[in-house]
């Protein structure tokens, strides 16, 4: 969902920085974290917070509480960012496709994902098929593929992320690379060959 249905990447970057600000007080440390965050778009918020904790030099006795505080801060700030983000309204066209189920696979926390989807008016399109973290996109997709009655059906993972492309490859499903909100400057050739400029372009290919 990040950077595809909604353009949440700028807001989430600010949320990530805001969540660890108390750990990394000086400007140099914050700049290092911002670079780290930008260059690891597929990494979980937990791993990024752990990186900041490592850099902070906190003693072990204080680390657990600090980690919990950072996660709570990110969840609060990221919800605000996702609600304020711009929606790609072309997603509504996909509801016209027959014999198709649409699901959301996101790094968004399962506790707030339904709130974000409802805010942007997408509940009817996706129904209850919202899959956030935990467990994560790879485990979720593998579980979906093994669901009784799904064998023989075609799955397409639609995203703008190289890490999602790797998940699709690992799970053996087709991948559609949407470039509109993409953060990556360069992507693997195999991923580029699946590319579409927008959700609308991809939809027109399916509907034809």
Secondary structure, 3 states (H helix, E strand, C coil): CECCCECCHHHHHHHHHHHHCCCCCCHHHHHHHHHHHHCCCCCCHHHHHHHHHHHHCCCHHHHHHHHHHHHHHHHHHHHHHHHHCCECHHHHHHHHCCCCCCCEEEEEEHHHHHHHHHHCCCHHHHCCCEEEECCCHHHHHHHHHCCCCCCCCCCEEEECCHHHHHHHHHHCCEEEEECCCCCCCCCCHHHHCCEECCHHHHHHHHHC
